[in-house]
């Protein structure tokens, strides 16, 4: 009895170690694959606004590429929460993610195959050493990323080997075999699979354990099938947690994921029950897949997992509209916010949940910075309009924009600090280093615009104004800065430095114009056209505009 207890404890500890290595391997492989394919991943998800089938394909390919349906789902929730993806688009990507995640099961099934020669597990496990060698000695960032992905892939099979060994130990214990054989209630098996998946937060781990248990003979194929079905339900926990801390549409996205997986489980539970009734208990889903793939229990369960998700997608895809109406009914729109609350500063593209997928987070950070640049330039143009016309009807909008700029400056810098600790490609890391300076430059443009409005308020209090000639000079100077902004943002958005040559030429003209403005100001003073106090405001304005141009050039220099 003591020996049995020691054997059980050893097997449990080995199983725990195997699960730990498997989880670390999945995370390591996922993060490195994301980093290696960051540009492709961005372009892929940018196309998610097409047809439903395209959305499914994007979700499947994206998840297969990064080996994490959880990362895909959380990323989609972030997109929906930021308002850059509709619920319908999110639903189809989630459908595809469920198909893409079955790739892990197929890889595990391949690794379980043995034979008289070198086993697939031993062959693939050796890649952990190859990857570690690259991580340690490679100089190029791309080779290090490849090494990380290979090391993760190899460790996946090391963990699988440890889990398989523990299952073989369990299989030799009659008490364990009898206990597991007694669990025949399909609903209980689904529940166990769901709870276990919720605990480890990885359906891949539960599916892999089910595969090795079936191969070891600890459970039947039918038991493995129902455990796998439960793992699909348990995988929704990651999305639910992400949705609970986000906006209303994010909660709806998480609910879509849950209802989608529940519908697949309900369908196959019903099919399993009908098969049993029609055949008098002689036929089951396990029997069907055993017949299709004889002598390969690992393939039988892996193929069921793939078929299960494919059939669920085919069932639910035509009913997406109905599913969306149900979700909108269960989580209705909130009452309209008060007008003053609607003006509260917020992020438009970036969400905390996107940090789980660094390449997408970097792309969305860039969108936020572009939006910040537009707000800063809008305030600059408004400030010139106010000081030239002495009309303050846009002052409330100007002040709201200034609050938005201060919020973006603080919030985006916080995101940059978090992103700098993530696994990123060399290109993304270089972008982040420049983004710190860009955000600061844009915030300073907002400050100079605020200075100009204060000059306008000072003129209004003293009942003074610029002369018609001065207003014309300011207008021409503003047009040049607008042109400079256009060239800089073209370079920034496209990541190409060519337009910066035009920007440099415009900036030179701005410098010359501000020098000329100083000369004409002195001339107007001598002619008595303007007063010294008005002239002081005029010179301060021209100096502020010149600095705005300098900050725009700084933004362009990050592209260089």
Buried (B, 14 or more C-beta within 10 A) or exposed (E): EEEEEEBBEEBEEBBEBBBBBBBBBBBBBBBBBBBBBBEEBBEBBEEBBEEBEBBBBBBBBBBBBBBBBBBBBBBBBBBBBBBBBBBBBBBBBBBBBBBBBBBBBBBBBBBBEEEEEEBBBBEBBBBBEBBBEBBEEBEEBEEBBBBBBBBBBBBBBBBBBBBBBBBBBBBEBEEBBEEBEEBEEBEEBBBBBBBBBBEBBBBBBBBBBBBBBBBBBBBBBBBBBBBBBBBBBBBBBBBBBBBEEBBBBBBBBBBBBBBBBBBBBEBBBEBBEEBBEEEEEEBBBBBBBBEEBEEBBBBBBBBBBBBBBBBBBEEBBEEBEEBBEBBBEEBEEEEEEEEEEEBEBEBBBBBBBBBBBBBBBBBBBBBBBBBBBBBBBBBBBBBBBBBBEBEEEBBEEBBBBBEBBBBBBEBBBEBBEEBEEBBBBEBBBEBBEBBBBBBEBBBBBBBBBBBBBBBBBBBBEEEBBBBEBBBEBBEEBBEBBBBBBBBBBBBBBEEEBEBBEBBEEBBEBBEEBBEEBBEBBEEBBEEEBBEEEBBEBBBBBBBBBBBBBBBBBBBBBBBE
